[in-house]
Amino acid sequence: MSLNVVIDGFKKGNIYLQKIQDSTLINIDSIFIENNKLIVLKHEINSPEIFFINLDIAKKDNRIEFFGEEGDINIKTTLKNFSSEFEVSGSYNDSIYRKYLNIIKQFNYKRLDLIKKSFEMSQNKKLDSIKLIEIEIKNLNKRQYLYSLNYAVTNGNSHVAPFIALNEFSNGSKVLLDTIKNSLSKDVLSSKYGEMLKSTLELL
């Protein structure tokens, strides 16, 4: 994987390529940049997985998460909005992952709105309205749960599918995880996240 990074407004400093290994975030490549030098980071990978670009290890907000895979990947962002407004191109799996995250964001925004309404109702002691909002939140959580399951099953040819299974359903029922596993292509099933999913199922 060759990663080409453009950060508008970034003049000088360290850039780190990171990933999770044995539950620990580790540096796998880095480069010191000055005088608008081209930012290129490289890493040999066996199968697509989640990586991070970090400007400052001490600051969590300065981290970009993306799905890396073999080939050339481009990331464009700005120093001001480094981790909130960035574009990734050249990664098929990241495009699938990005679509999923955009919908999950909509669920989260809706949930926050309902929580805000519930707080306002509690201030006004409108108990009946609070109960209705609680029902709305439960239904919203159920819809998000089903959406994640359906997205994983319908994208079984993407390495995003087992990643969703591990992150959203690892504490769920064996039937749900098995449903996702059975939807995976042979290539995905034998990948890093596919193998992790199989190991998780064996423990249930």
C-alpha positions in Angstrom: 0.0 0.0 0.0 1.3 3.4 -1.0 -0.4 6.3 0.7 -0.2 9.8 -0.8 -1.4 12.5 1.7 -2.1 16.2 1.0 -2.7 18.4 4.0 -3.5 22.0 3.0 -1.9 24.4 5.5 0.5 21.9 7.0 4.0 23.3 6.9 6.2 21.2 9.2 6.0 18.2 11.5 5.7 14.4 11.8 3.1 12.3 10.0 2.4 8.8 11.3 0.8 5.7 9.7 -0.7 3.5 12.4 -2.8 0.4 12.9 -4.1 -1.7 15.7 -2.0 -4.8 16.5 -2.8 -7.0 19.5 -5.3 -4.3 20.8 -2.5 -1.7 20.7 -2.1 1.3 18.3 1.3 1.1 16.8 3.3 3.2 14.3 4.2 1.3 11.1 5.6 4.2 9.1 6.3 7.9 9.6 7.8 10.9 7.8 9.0 14.3 8.9 7.6 17.0 6.6 8.9 20.5 5.9 8.8 23.0 3.0 5.7 21.4 1.5 7.5 18.1 0.9 5.4 15.3 -0.7 3.9 13.1 1.9 4.2 9.4 1.0 3.7 6.5 3.5 4.1 2.8 2.7 3.2 -0.5 4.2 2.9 -4.1 3.0 -0.4 -5.6 3.8 -1.8 -9.1 3.5 -5.5 -8.0 3.4 -7.5 -4.8 3.7 -7.8 -3.4 7.2 -8.3 -0.2 9.2 -5.4 2.2 9.4 -4.9 5.7 10.8 -3.0 8.8 9.8 -1.9 10.8 12.8 -0.3 14.2 13.1 0.2 14.1 16.8 0.2 10.9 18.8 -0.8 12.8 21.9 -4.0 14.2 20.3 -6.7 11.8 19.4 -8.6 14.5 17.4 -5.8 14.6 14.9 -6.4 11.0 13.6 -7.9 9.9 10.3 -9.3 6.4 10.1 -9.5 4.7 6.8 -9.7 1.3 5.2 -6.3 0.5 3.6 -5.7 -2.0 0.8 -3.1 -2.8 -1.8 -2.3 -0.1 -4.4 -2.2 3.7 -4.4 -4.5 5.5 -2.0 -4.9 9.3 -1.8 -6.0 11.3 1.2 -6.8 15.0 1.0 -7.5 17.2 4.0 -6.7 20.5 5.7 -4.8 21.2 8.8 -7.8 23.1 10.2 -10.2 20.3 9.8 -7.8 17.4 9.6 -10.0 14.6 10.9 -13.4 15.9 10.2 -13.3 16.9 6.5 -11.1 14.6 4.5 -11.4 12.7 1.2 -10.1 9.2 0.5 -9.8 7.8 -3.0 -8.2 4.7 -4.4 -9.6 2.2 -1.8 -12.7 0.2 -2.8 -13.2 -1.0 0.8 -13.0 2.5 2.2 -15.7 3.7 -0.2 -18.0 1.0 1.2 -17.0 1.8 4.7 -17.6 5.6 4.2 -21.1 5.0 2.9 -21.8 2.9 6.0 -20.4 5.6 8.4 -22.4 8.4 6.7 -25.7 6.5 7.5 -24.6 5.7 11.0 -23.9 9.4 11.5 -27.5 10.2 10.6 -28.7 7.7 13.3 -26.4 9.3 15.8 -27.6 12.8 15.0 -31.2 11.7 15.4 -30.4 10.0 18.7 -28.8 13.2 20.0 -31.8 15.2 19.0 -34.1 12.8 20.9 -31.8 12.9 24.0 -31.9 16.7 23.9 -35.7 16.6 23.7 -35.9 14.2 26.6 -33.7 16.5 28.7 -35.9 19.5 27.9 -39.0 17.5 28.8 -37.5 16.4 32.1 -36.8 20.0 32.9 -40.5 20.8 32.3 -41.5 17.5 34.1 -43.5 16.2 31.1 -43.2 12.5 32.0 -45.6 11.2 29.4 -43.5 12.9 26.6 -40.3 11.5 28.1 -41.7 7.9 27.8 -42.6 8.5 24.2 -39.1 9.7 23.4 -37.6 6.7 25.2 -39.7 4.5 22.9 -38.5 6.5 19.9 -34.9 6.0 21.0 -35.4 2.2 21.4 -36.9 2.0 17.9 -34.1 4.0 16.5 -31.5 1.7 18.1 -33.3 -1.3 16.6 -33.4 0.3 13.1 -29.6 1.0 13.4 -28.9 -2.6 14.5 -30.9 -4.0 11.6 -29.3 -1.6 9.2 -25.8 -2.6 10.3 -26.7 -6.3 9.9 -28.2 -5.8 6.5 -25.3 -3.7 5.3 -22.8 -6.4 6.3 -24.8 -9.2 4.7 -25.3 -7.3 1.4 -21.6 -6.4 1.2 -20.1 -9.8 1.8 -17.6 -9.2 -1.0 -16.1 -6.3 1.0 -13.7 -6.6 4.0 -16.0 -4.0 5.7 -18.6 -6.8 6.3 -16.6 -8.8 8.9 -15.3 -5.6 10.4 -18.9 -4.5 11.1 -19.7 -7.9 12.5 -16.7 -7.7 14.9 -17.5 -4.1 16.0 -21.3 -4.2 16.2 -22.2 -7.9 16.9 -19.3 -9.5 18.7 -21.4 -9.5 21.9 -24.6 -10.5 20.0 -26.0 -13.9 19.1 -24.1 -16.6 17.3 -26.9 -16.8 14.7 -26.3 -13.2 13.6 -22.6 -13.5 13.4 -23.0 -16.8 11.5 -25.4 -15.1 9.1 -22.8 -12.5 8.3 -20.0 -15.1 8.0 -22.1 -17.2 5.5 -22.5 -14.1 3.3 -18.7 -13.5 3.0 -16.8 -14.3 -0.2 -14.0 -16.8 0.0 -11.4 -14.0 -0.3 -13.0 -12.0 2.5 -13.5 -15.0 4.8 -9.8 -15.9 4.6 -8.7 -12.2 5.3 -7.6 -10.8 8.6 -11.1 -9.7 9.7 -12.7 -12.9 8.3 -10.4 -15.0 10.3 -11.1 -12.9 13.4 -14.8 -13.4 12.9 -14.3 -17.2 12.6 -12.3 -17.2 15.8 -15.0 -15.1 17.6 -17.7 -17.6 16.5 -15.6 -20.6 17.8 -15.6 -19.0 21.3 -19.4 -18.6 21.4 
